[in-house]
Amino acid sequence: MGKMGIWELLVILAIVLLIVGPKALPKLGESLGKTIGNFKKGLEDDEDKDKEQSKKDAAGDTDKED
């Protein structure tokens, strides 16, 4: 599969605009942005927990969090 070009993106945007309508499009964008932000935050939290656990394991701390 190749990369998506500008024309493909415009066609997708036009279809979404027809389905959702112009009034609901900003709300859809806002909720999509919040969802992506929360997903990224969750990934960062998991990475932080993994790093903390690795440090504890390296230090010889065998207590496990459940």
mmJSON file of the N, C-alpha and C atoms, coordinates in Angstrom:
{"data_MODEL":{"atom_site":{
"group_PDB":["ATOM","ATOM","ATOM","ATOM","ATOM","ATOM","ATOM","ATOM","ATOM","ATOM","ATOM","ATOM","ATOM","ATOM","ATOM","ATOM","ATOM","ATOM","ATOM","ATOM","ATOM","ATOM","ATOM","ATOM","ATOM","ATOM","ATOM","ATOM","ATOM","ATOM","ATOM","ATOM","ATOM","ATOM","ATOM","ATOM","ATOM","ATOM","ATOM","ATOM","ATOM","ATOM","ATOM","ATOM","ATOM","ATOM","ATOM","ATOM","ATOM","ATOM","ATOM","ATOM","ATOM","ATOM","ATOM","ATOM","ATOM","ATOM","ATOM","ATOM","ATOM","ATOM","ATOM","ATOM","ATOM","ATOM","ATOM","ATOM","ATOM","ATOM","ATOM","ATOM","ATOM","ATOM","ATOM","ATOM","ATOM","ATOM","ATOM","ATOM","ATOM","ATOM","ATOM","ATOM","ATOM","ATOM","ATOM","ATOM","ATOM","ATOM","ATOM","ATOM","ATOM","ATOM","ATOM","ATOM","ATOM","ATOM","ATOM","ATOM","ATOM","ATOM","ATOM","ATOM","ATOM","ATOM","ATOM","ATOM","ATOM","ATOM","ATOM","ATOM","ATOM","ATOM","ATOM","ATOM","ATOM","ATOM","ATOM","ATOM","ATOM","ATOM","ATOM","ATOM","ATOM","ATOM","ATOM","ATOM","ATOM","ATOM","ATOM","ATOM","ATOM","ATOM","ATOM","ATOM","ATOM","ATOM","ATOM","ATOM","ATOM","ATOM","ATOM","ATOM","ATOM","ATOM","ATOM","ATOM","ATOM","ATOM","ATOM","ATOM","ATOM","ATOM","ATOM","ATOM","ATOM","ATOM","ATOM","ATOM","ATOM","ATOM","ATOM","ATOM","ATOM","ATOM","ATOM","ATOM","ATOM","ATOM","ATOM","ATOM","ATOM","ATOM","ATOM","ATOM","ATOM","ATOM","ATOM","ATOM","ATOM","ATOM","ATOM","ATOM","ATOM","ATOM","ATOM","ATOM","ATOM","ATOM","ATOM","ATOM","ATOM","ATOM","ATOM","ATOM","ATOM","ATOM"],
"id":[1,2,3,4,5,6,7,8,9,10,11,12,13,14,15,16,17,18,19,20,21,22,23,24,25,26,27,28,29,30,31,32,33,34,35,36,37,38,39,40,41,42,43,44,45,46,47,48,49,50,51,52,53,54,55,56,57,58,59,60,61,62,63,64,65,66,67,68,69,70,71,72,73,74,75,76,77,78,79,80,81,82,83,84,85,86,87,88,89,90,91,92,93,94,95,96,97,98,99,100,101,102,103,104,105,106,107,108,109,110,111,112,113,114,115,116,117,118,119,120,121,122,123,124,125,126,127,128,129,130,131,132,133,134,135,136,137,138,139,140,141,142,143,144,145,146,147,148,149,150,151,152,153,154,155,156,157,158,159,160,161,162,163,164,165,166,167,168,169,170,171,172,173,174,175,176,177,178,179,180,181,182,183,184,185,186,187,188,189,190,191,192,193,194,195,196,197,198],
"type_symbol":["N","C","C","N","C","C","N","C","C","N","C","C","N","C","C","N","C","C","N","C","C","N","C","C","N","C","C","N","C","C","N","C","C","N","C","C","N","C","C","N","C","C","N","C","C","N","C","C","N","C","C","N","C","C","N","C","C","N","C","C","N","C","C","N","C","C","N","C","C","N","C","C","N","C","C","N","C","C","N","C","C","N","C","C","N","C","C","N","C","C","N","C","C","N","C","C","N","C","C","N","C","C","N","C","C","N","C","C","N","C","C","N","C","C","N","C","C","N","C","C","N","C","C","N","C","C","N","C","C","N","C","C","N","C","C","N","C","C","N","C","C","N","C","C","N","C","C","N","C","C","N","C","C","N","C","C","N","C","C","N","C","C","N","C","C","N","C","C","N","C","C","N","C","C","N","C","C","N","C","C","N","C","C","N","C","C","N","C","C","N","C","C","N","C","C","N","C","C"],
"label_atom_id":["N","CA","C","N","CA","C","N","CA","C","N","CA","C","N","CA","C","N","CA","C","N","CA","C","N","CA","C","N","CA","C","N","CA","C","N","CA","C","N","CA","C","N","CA","C","N","CA","C","N","CA","C","N","CA","C","N","CA","C","N","CA","C","N","CA","C","N","CA","C","N","CA","C","N","CA","C","N","CA","C","N","CA","C","N","CA","C","N","CA","C","N","CA","C","N","CA","C","N","CA","C","N","CA","C","N","CA","C","N","CA","C","N","CA","C","N","CA","C","N","CA","C","N","CA","C","N","CA","C","N","CA","C","N","CA","C","N","CA","C","N","CA","C","N","CA","C","N","CA","C","N","CA","C","N","CA","C","N","CA","C","N","CA","C","N","CA","C","N","CA","C","N","CA","C","N","CA","C","N","CA","C","N","CA","C","N","CA","C","N","CA","C","N","CA","C","N","CA","C","N","CA","C","N","CA","C","N","CA","C","N","CA","C","N","CA","C","N","CA","C","N","CA","C","N","CA","C","N","CA","C"],
"label_alt_id":[null,null,null,null,null,null,null,null,null,null,null,null,null,null,null,null,null,null,null,null,null,null,null,null,null,null,null,null,null,null,null,null,null,null,null,null,null,null,null,null,null,null,null,null,null,null,null,null,null,null,null,null,null,null,null,null,null,null,null,null,null,null,null,null,null,null,null,null,null,null,null,null,null,null,null,null,null,null,null,null,null,null,null,null,null,null,null,null,null,null,null,null,null,null,null,null,null,null,null,null,null,null,null,null,null,null,null,null,null,null,null,null,null,null,null,null,null,null,null,null,null,null,null,null,null,null,null,null,null,null,null,null,null,null,null,null,null,null,null,null,null,null,null,null,null,null,null,null,null,null,null,null,null,null,null,null,null,null,null,null,null,null,null,null,null,null,null,null,null,null,null,null,null,null,null,null,null,null,null,null,null,null,null,null,null,null,null,null,null,null,null,null,null,null,null,null,null,null],
"label_comp_id":["MET","MET","MET","GLY","GLY","GLY","LYS","LYS","LYS","MET","MET","MET","GLY","GLY","GLY","ILE","ILE","ILE","TRP","TRP","TRP","GLU","GLU","GLU","LEU","LEU","LEU","LEU","LEU","LEU","VAL","VAL","VAL","ILE","ILE","ILE","LEU","LEU","LEU","ALA","ALA","ALA","ILE","ILE","ILE","VAL","VAL","VAL","LEU","LEU","LEU","LEU","LEU","LEU","ILE","ILE","ILE","VAL","VAL","VAL","GLY","GLY","GLY","PRO","PRO","PRO","LYS","LYS","LYS","ALA","ALA","ALA","LEU","LEU","LEU","PRO","PRO","PRO","LYS","LYS","LYS","LEU","LEU","LEU","GLY","GLY","GLY","GLU","GLU","GLU","SER","SER","SER","LEU","LEU","LEU","GLY","GLY","GLY","LYS","LYS","LYS","THR","THR","THR","ILE","ILE","ILE","GLY","GLY","GLY","ASN","ASN","ASN","PHE","PHE","PHE","LYS","LYS","LYS","LYS","LYS","LYS","GLY","GLY","GLY","LEU","LEU","LEU","GLU","GLU","GLU","ASP","ASP","ASP","ASP","ASP","ASP","GLU","GLU","GLU","ASP","ASP","ASP","LYS","LYS","LYS","ASP","ASP","ASP","LYS","LYS","LYS","GLU","GLU","GLU","GLN","GLN","GLN","SER","SER","SER","LYS","LYS","LYS","LYS","LYS","LYS","ASP","ASP","ASP","ALA","ALA","ALA","ALA","ALA","ALA","GLY","GLY","GLY","ASP","ASP","ASP","THR","THR","THR","ASP","ASP","ASP","LYS","LYS","LYS","GLU","GLU","GLU","ASP","ASP","ASP"],
"label_asym_id":["A","A","A","A","A","A","A","A","A","A","A","A","A","A","A","A","A","A","A","A","A","A","A","A","A","A","A","A","A","A","A","A","A","A","A","A","A","A","A","A","A","A","A","A","A","A","A","A","A","A","A","A","A","A","A","A","A","A","A","A","A","A","A","A","A","A","A","A","A","A","A","A","A","A","A","A","A","A","A","A","A","A","A","A","A","A","A","A","A","A","A","A","A","A","A","A","A","A","A","A","A","A","A","A","A","A","A","A","A","A","A","A","A","A","A","A","A","A","A","A","A","A","A","A","A","A","A","A","A","A","A","A","A","A","A","A","A","A","A","A","A","A","A","A","A","A","A","A","A","A","A","A","A","A","A","A","A","A","A","A","A","A","A","A","A","A","A","A","A","A","A","A","A","A","A","A","A","A","A","A","A","A","A","A","A","A","A","A","A","A","A","A","A","A","A","A","A","A"],
"label_entity_id":["1","1","1","1","1","1","1","1","1","1","1","1","1","1","1","1","1","1","1","1","1","1","1","1","1","1","1","1","1","1","1","1","1","1","1","1","1","1","1","1","1","1","1","1","1","1","1","1","1","1","1","1","1","1","1","1","1","1","1","1","1","1","1","1","1","1","1","1","1","1","1","1","1","1","1","1","1","1","1","1","1","1","1","1","1","1","1","1","1","1","1","1","1","1","1","1","1","1","1","1","1","1","1","1","1","1","1","1","1","1","1","1","1","1","1","1","1","1","1","1","1","1","1","1","1","1","1","1","1","1","1","1","1","1","1","1","1","1","1","1","1","1","1","1","1","1","1","1","1","1","1","1","1","1","1","1","1","1","1","1","1","1","1","1","1","1","1","1","1","1","1","1","1","1","1","1","1","1","1","1","1","1","1","1","1","1","1","1","1","1","1","1","1","1","1","1","1","1"],
"label_seq_id":[1,1,1,2,2,2,3,3,3,4,4,4,5,5,5,6,6,6,7,7,7,8,8,8,9,9,9,10,10,10,11,11,11,12,12,12,13,13,13,14,14,14,15,15,15,16,16,16,17,17,17,18,18,18,19,19,19,20,20,20,21,21,21,22,22,22,23,23,23,24,24,24,25,25,25,26,26,26,27,27,27,28,28,28,29,29,29,30,30,30,31,31,31,32,32,32,33,33,33,34,34,34,35,35,35,36,36,36,37,37,37,38,38,38,39,39,39,40,40,40,41,41,41,42,42,42,43,43,43,44,44,44,45,45,45,46,46,46,47,47,47,48,48,48,49,49,49,50,50,50,51,51,51,52,52,52,53,53,53,54,54,54,55,55,55,56,56,56,57,57,57,58,58,58,59,59,59,60,60,60,61,61,61,62,62,62,63,63,63,64,64,64,65,65,65,66,66,66],
"pdbx_PDB_ins_code":[null,null,null,null,null,null,null,null,null,null,null,null,null,null,null,null,null,null,null,null,null,null,null,null,null,null,null,null,null,null,null,null,null,null,null,null,null,null,null,null,null,null,null,null,null,null,null,null,null,null,null,null,null,null,null,null,null,null,null,null,null,null,null,null,null,null,null,null,null,null,null,null,null,null,null,null,null,null,null,null,null,null,null,null,null,null,null,null,null,null,null,null,null,null,null,null,null,null,null,null,null,null,null,null,null,null,null,null,null,null,null,null,null,null,null,null,null,null,null,null,null,null,null,null,null,null,null,null,null,null,null,null,null,null,null,null,null,null,null,null,null,null,null,null,null,null,null,null,null,null,null,null,null,null,null,null,null,null,null,null,null,null,null,null,null,null,null,null,null,null,null,null,null,null,null,null,null,null,null,null,null,null,null,null,null,null,null,null,null,null,null,null,null,null,null,null,null,null],
"Cartn_x":[0.841,0.0,0.881,0.458,1.208,0.75,1.4,1.038,-0.244,-0.956,-2.169,-1.778,-2.347,-2.085,-3.139,-2.987,-3.902,-5.309,-5.432,-6.754,-7.507,-6.796,-7.444,-7.946,-7.127,-7.532,-8.745,-8.776,-9.919,-11.199,-11.082,-12.253,-12.763,-11.863,-12.266,-12.925,-12.353,-12.936,-14.324,-14.501,-15.809,-16.842,-16.453,-17.375,-17.759,-16.776,-17.068,-17.983,-17.744,-18.579,-20.017,-20.2,-21.543,-22.247,-21.506,-22.098,-22.441,-21.498,-21.657,-22.403,-22.124,-22.738,-21.793,-21.959,-21.023,-21.113,-22.279,-22.412,-21.724,-21.723,-21.156,-19.672,-19.132,-17.735,-16.76,-16.925,-16.002,-16.048,-17.236,-17.342,-16.639,-16.776,-16.119,-14.602,-14.094,-12.655,-12.149,-12.932,-12.546,-12.488,-13.507,-13.518,-12.418,-12.124,-11.036,-9.697,-9.5,-8.271,-8.105,-9.187,-9.125,-8.814,-9.421,-9.182,-7.72,-7.162,-5.759,-4.856,-5.171,-4.387,-4.421,-5.594,-5.702,-4.955,-4.995,-4.281,-2.775,-2.262,-0.832,-0.44,-1.285,-1.003,-0.958,-1.875,-1.883,-0.625,-0.155,1.082,2.27,2.326,3.423,3.386,2.191,2.061,2.553,2.215,2.673,4.186,4.772,6.215,6.888,6.312,6.867,6.818,5.703,5.583,6.587,6.791,7.756,9.166,9.507,10.836,11.031,9.993,10.085,10.272,9.535,9.642,11.028,11.574,12.909,13.959,13.8,14.738,14.65,13.43,13.255,13.869,13.659,14.218,15.74,16.308,17.757,18.35,17.585,18.062,17.895,17.225,17.047,15.773,14.92,13.645,12.676,12.263,11.414,9.958,9.587,8.177,7.462,6.331,5.587,4.316,3.978,2.73,1.668,0.494,-0.615,-1.722],
"Cartn_y":[-1.186,0.0,1.241,2.221,3.458,4.472,5.585,6.674,7.344,7.914,8.647,10.045,10.441,11.762,12.756,13.969,15.036,14.76,14.169,13.919,12.863,11.839,10.811,11.394,12.25,12.891,13.793,14.517,15.383,14.575,13.442,12.589,12.05,11.602,11.105,12.21,13.404,14.533,14.874,14.825,15.113,14.071,12.809,11.753,11.93,12.219,12.449,13.646,14.69,15.883,15.572,14.747,14.364,13.489,12.594,11.68,12.41,13.169,13.796,15.122,15.879,17.191,18.277,19.486,20.561,21.041,20.888,21.364,20.434,19.144,18.169,17.918,18.417,18.158,18.709,19.922,20.396,19.531,19.088,18.221,16.893,16.373,15.124,15.281,16.375,16.646,16.81,17.491,17.7,16.375,15.552,14.271,13.347,13.401,12.602,13.059,14.357,14.891,14.498,14.562,14.166,12.681,11.875,10.435,10.116,10.749,10.518,10.983,12.134,12.631,11.679,11.159,10.209,8.916,8.479,7.276,7.466,8.618,8.903,8.988,9.611,9.719,8.334,7.464,6.107,5.347,5.535,4.882,5.384,6.687,7.251,6.738,6.615,6.094,4.655,3.851,2.466,2.393,3.247,3.267,3.661,4.641,5.062,3.925,3.201,2.071,0.98,0.722,-0.287,0.11,1.407,1.881,1.76,2.118,2.013,0.562,-0.335,-1.752,-2.282,-1.837,-2.266,-1.79,-0.556,-0.034,-0.826,-1.175,-1.964,-3.345,-3.954,-5.279,-5.228,-4.175,-4.033,-3.784,-3.137,-2.839,-4.035,-5.075,-6.267,-6.246,-5.28,-5.207,-6.182,-7.224,-8.249,-8.09,-7.029,-6.797,-6.463,-7.141,-6.9,-6.147,-5.224,-4.49,-5.218,-5.355,-6.026,-5.078],
"Cartn_z":[0.0,0.0,0.0,-0.74,-0.83,0.203,0.173,1.076,0.601,1.564,1.204,0.738,-0.379,-0.923,-0.475,-0.941,-0.563,-1.07,-2.268,-2.83,-2.039,-1.583,-0.773,0.546,1.16,2.415,2.219,1.11,0.826,0.602,-0.07,-0.284,1.054,1.906,3.227,4.035,4.02,4.741,4.22,2.913,2.321,2.744,2.768,3.193,4.653,5.498,6.925,7.089,6.331,6.398,5.998,4.984,4.558,5.6,6.228,7.208,8.506,9.014,10.332,10.25,9.239,9.107,9.59,9.077,9.412,10.862,11.495,12.873,13.865,13.579,14.514,14.27,13.164,12.831,13.879,14.407,15.449,16.719,17.101,18.281,18.037,16.832,16.483,16.548,16.023,16.076,17.495,18.308,19.704,20.455,20.286,20.996,20.488,19.194,18.647,19.22,19.324,19.91,21.365,22.135,23.541,23.677,22.804,22.844,22.545,21.541,21.196,22.331,22.938,24.072,25.255,25.575,26.683,26.377,25.134,24.736,24.905,24.459,24.603,26.077,26.89,28.319,28.956,28.561,29.085,28.704,27.481,27.051,27.87,28.102,28.89,30.325,30.901,32.261,32.338,31.341,31.316,31.183,30.358,30.198,31.514,32.22,33.5,34.515,34.549,35.476,35.141,33.858,33.445,33.86,33.707,34.098,35.609,36.374,37.821,38.25,37.606,37.94,37.584,36.467,36.061,37.06,37.55,38.547,39.84,40.263,41.478,41.31,40.156,39.899,39.884,39.322,39.257,40.644,41.509,42.855,43.79,43.326,44.143,44.954,44.725,45.419,44.747,45.49,44.873,45.211,45.918,46.209,44.922,44.693,43.462,43.773,42.874,43.003,42.23,42.804,42.101,41.832],
"occupancy":[1.0,1.0,1.0,1.0,1.0,1.0,1.0,1.0,1.0,1.0,1.0,1.0,1.0,1.0,1.0,1.0,1.0,1.0,1.0,1.0,1.0,1.0,1.0,1.0,1.0,1.0,1.0,1.0,1.0,1.0,1.0,1.0,1.0,1.0,1.0,1.0,1.0,1.0,1.0,1.0,1.0,1.0,1.0,1.0,1.0,1.0,1.0,1.0,1.0,1.0,1.0,1.0,1.0,1.0,1.0,1.0,1.0,1.0,1.0,1.0,1.0,1.0,1.0,1.0,1.0,1.0,1.0,1.0,1.0,1.0,1.0,1.0,1.0,1.0,1.0,1.0,1.0,1.0,1.0,1.0,1.0,1.0,1.0,1.0,1.0,1.0,1.0,1.0,1.0,1.0,1.0,1.0,1.0,1.0,1.0,1.0,1.0,1.0,1.0,1.0,1.0,1.0,1.0,1.0,1.0,1.0,1.0,1.0,1.0,1.0,1.0,1.0,1.0,1.0,1.0,1.0,1.0,1.0,1.0,1.0,1.0,1.0,1.0,1.0,1.0,1.0,1.0,1.0,1.0,1.0,1.0,1.0,1.0,1.0,1.0,1.0,1.0,1.0,1.0,1.0,1.0,1.0,1.0,1.0,1.0,1.0,1.0,1.0,1.0,1.0,1.0,1.0,1.0,1.0,1.0,1.0,1.0,1.0,1.0,1.0,1.0,1.0,1.0,1.0,1.0,1.0,1.0,1.0,1.0,1.0,1.0,1.0,1.0,1.0,1.0,1.0,1.0,1.0,1.0,1.0,1.0,1.0,1.0,1.0,1.0,1.0,1.0,1.0,1.0,1.0,1.0,1.0,1.0,1.0,1.0,1.0,1.0,1.0],
"B_iso_or_equiv":[0.0,0.0,0.0,0.0,0.0,0.0,0.0,0.0,0.0,0.0,0.0,0.0,0.0,0.0,0.0,0.0,0.0,0.0,0.0,0.0,0.0,0.0,0.0,0.0,0.0,0.0,0.0,0.0,0.0,0.0,0.0,0.0,0.0,0.0,0.0,0.0,0.0,0.0,0.0,0.0,0.0,0.0,0.0,0.0,0.0,0.0,0.0,0.0,0.0,0.0,0.0,0.0,0.0,0.0,0.0,0.0,0.0,0.0,0.0,0.0,0.0,0.0,0.0,0.0,0.0,0.0,0.0,0.0,0.0,0.0,0.0,0.0,0.0,0.0,0.0,0.0,0.0,0.0,0.0,0.0,0.0,0.0,0.0,0.0,0.0,0.0,0.0,0.0,0.0,0.0,0.0,0.0,0.0,0.0,0.0,0.0,0.0,0.0,0.0,0.0,0.0,0.0,0.0,0.0,0.0,0.0,0.0,0.0,0.0,0.0,0.0,0.0,0.0,0.0,0.0,0.0,0.0,0.0,0.0,0.0,0.0,0.0,0.0,0.0,0.0,0.0,0.0,0.0,0.0,0.0,0.0,0.0,0.0,0.0,0.0,0.0,0.0,0.0,0.0,0.0,0.0,0.0,0.0,0.0,0.0,0.0,0.0,0.0,0.0,0.0,0.0,0.0,0.0,0.0,0.0,0.0,0.0,0.0,0.0,0.0,0.0,0.0,0.0,0.0,0.0,0.0,0.0,0.0,0.0,0.0,0.0,0.0,0.0,0.0,0.0,0.0,0.0,0.0,0.0,0.0,0.0,0.0,0.0,0.0,0.0,0.0,0.0,0.0,0.0,0.0,0.0,0.0,0.0,0.0,0.0,0.0,0.0,0.0],
"pdbx_formal_charge":[null,null,null,null,null,null,null,null,null,null,null,null,null,null,null,null,null,null,null,null,null,null,null,null,null,null,null,null,null,null,null,null,null,null,null,null,null,null,null,null,null,null,null,null,null,null,null,null,null,null,null,null,null,null,null,null,null,null,null,null,null,null,null,null,null,null,null,null,null,null,null,null,null,null,null,null,null,null,null,null,null,null,null,null,null,null,null,null,null,null,null,null,null,null,null,null,null,null,null,null,null,null,null,null,null,null,null,null,null,null,null,null,null,null,null,null,null,null,null,null,null,null,null,null,null,null,null,null,null,null,null,null,null,null,null,null,null,null,null,null,null,null,null,null,null,null,null,null,null,null,null,null,null,null,null,null,null,null,null,null,null,null,null,null,null,null,null,null,null,null,null,null,null,null,null,null,null,null,null,null,null,null,null,null,null,null,null,null,null,null,null,null,null,null,null,null,null,null],
"auth_seq_id":[1,1,1,2,2,2,3,3,3,4,4,4,5,5,5,6,6,6,7,7,7,8,8,8,9,9,9,10,10,10,11,11,11,12,12,12,13,13,13,14,14,14,15,15,15,16,16,16,17,17,17,18,18,18,19,19,19,20,20,20,21,21,21,22,22,22,23,23,23,24,24,24,25,25,25,26,26,26,27,27,27,28,28,28,29,29,29,30,30,30,31,31,31,32,32,32,33,33,33,34,34,34,35,35,35,36,36,36,37,37,37,38,38,38,39,39,39,40,40,40,41,41,41,42,42,42,43,43,43,44,44,44,45,45,45,46,46,46,47,47,47,48,48,48,49,49,49,50,50,50,51,51,51,52,52,52,53,53,53,54,54,54,55,55,55,56,56,56,57,57,57,58,58,58,59,59,59,60,60,60,61,61,61,62,62,62,63,63,63,64,64,64,65,65,65,66,66,66],
"auth_comp_id":["MET","MET","MET","GLY","GLY","GLY","LYS","LYS","LYS","MET","MET","MET","GLY","GLY","GLY","ILE","ILE","ILE","TRP","TRP","TRP","GLU","GLU","GLU","LEU","LEU","LEU","LEU","LEU","LEU","VAL","VAL","VAL","ILE","ILE","ILE","LEU","LEU","LEU","ALA","ALA","ALA","ILE","ILE","ILE","VAL","VAL","VAL","LEU","LEU","LEU","LEU","LEU","LEU","ILE","ILE","ILE","VAL","VAL","VAL","GLY","GLY","GLY","PRO","PRO","PRO","LYS","LYS","LYS","ALA","ALA","ALA","LEU","LEU","LEU","PRO","PRO","PRO","LYS","LYS","LYS","LEU","LEU","LEU","GLY","GLY","GLY","GLU","GLU","GLU","SER","SER","SER","LEU","LEU","LEU","GLY","GLY","GLY","LYS","LYS","LYS","THR","THR","THR","ILE","ILE","ILE","GLY","GLY","GLY","ASN","ASN","ASN","PHE","PHE","PHE","LYS","LYS","LYS","LYS","LYS","LYS","GLY","GLY","GLY","LEU","LEU","LEU","GLU","GLU","GLU","ASP","ASP","ASP","ASP","ASP","ASP","GLU","GLU","GLU","ASP","ASP","ASP","LYS","LYS","LYS","ASP","ASP","ASP","LYS","LYS","LYS","GLU","GLU","GLU","GLN","GLN","GLN","SER","SER","SER","LYS","LYS","LYS","LYS","LYS","LYS","ASP","ASP","ASP","ALA","ALA","ALA","ALA","ALA","ALA","GLY","GLY","GLY","ASP","ASP","ASP","THR","THR","THR","ASP","ASP","ASP","LYS","LYS","LYS","GLU","GLU","GLU","ASP","ASP","ASP"],
"auth_asym_id":["A","A","A","A","A","A","A","A","A","A","A","A","A","A","A","A","A","A","A","A","A","A","A","A","A","A","A","A","A","A","A","A","A","A","A","A","A","A","A","A","A","A","A","A","A","A","A","A","A","A","A","A","A","A","A","A","A","A","A","A","A","A","A","A","A","A","A","A","A","A","A","A","A","A","A","A","A","A","A","A","A","A","A","A","A","A","A","A","A","A","A","A","A","A","A","A","A","A","A","A","A","A","A","A","A","A","A","A","A","A","A","A","A","A","A","A","A","A","A","A","A","A","A","A","A","A","A","A","A","A","A","A","A","A","A","A","A","A","A","A","A","A","A","A","A","A","A","A","A","A","A","A","A","A","A","A","A","A","A","A","A","A","A","A","A","A","A","A","A","A","A","A","A","A","A","A","A","A","A","A","A","A","A","A","A","A","A","A","A","A","A","A","A","A","A","A","A","A"],
"auth_atom_id":["N","CA","C","N","CA","C","N","CA","C","N","CA","C","N","CA","C","N","CA","C","N","CA","C","N","CA","C","N","CA","C","N","CA","C","N","CA","C","N","CA","C","N","CA","C","N","CA","C","N","CA","C","N","CA","C","N","CA","C","N","CA","C","N","CA","C","N","CA","C","N","CA","C","N","CA","C","N","CA","C","N","CA","C","N","CA","C","N","CA","C","N","CA","C","N","CA","C","N","CA","C","N","CA","C","N","CA","C","N","CA","C","N","CA","C","N","CA","C","N","CA","C","N","CA","C","N","CA","C","N","CA","C","N","CA","C","N","CA","C","N","CA","C","N","CA","C","N","CA","C","N","CA","C","N","CA","C","N","CA","C","N","CA","C","N","CA","C","N","CA","C","N","CA","C","N","CA","C","N","CA","C","N","CA","C","N","CA","C","N","CA","C","N","CA","C","N","CA","C","N","CA","C","N","CA","C","N","CA","C","N","CA","C","N","CA","C","N","CA","C","N","CA","C","N","CA","C","N","CA","C"],
"pdbx_PDB_model_num":[1,1,1,1,1,1,1,1,1,1,1,1,1,1,1,1,1,1,1,1,1,1,1,1,1,1,1,1,1,1,1,1,1,1,1,1,1,1,1,1,1,1,1,1,1,1,1,1,1,1,1,1,1,1,1,1,1,1,1,1,1,1,1,1,1,1,1,1,1,1,1,1,1,1,1,1,1,1,1,1,1,1,1,1,1,1,1,1,1,1,1,1,1,1,1,1,1,1,1,1,1,1,1,1,1,1,1,1,1,1,1,1,1,1,1,1,1,1,1,1,1,1,1,1,1,1,1,1,1,1,1,1,1,1,1,1,1,1,1,1,1,1,1,1,1,1,1,1,1,1,1,1,1,1,1,1,1,1,1,1,1,1,1,1,1,1,1,1,1,1,1,1,1,1,1,1,1,1,1,1,1,1,1,1,1,1,1,1,1,1,1,1,1,1,1,1,1,1]
}}}
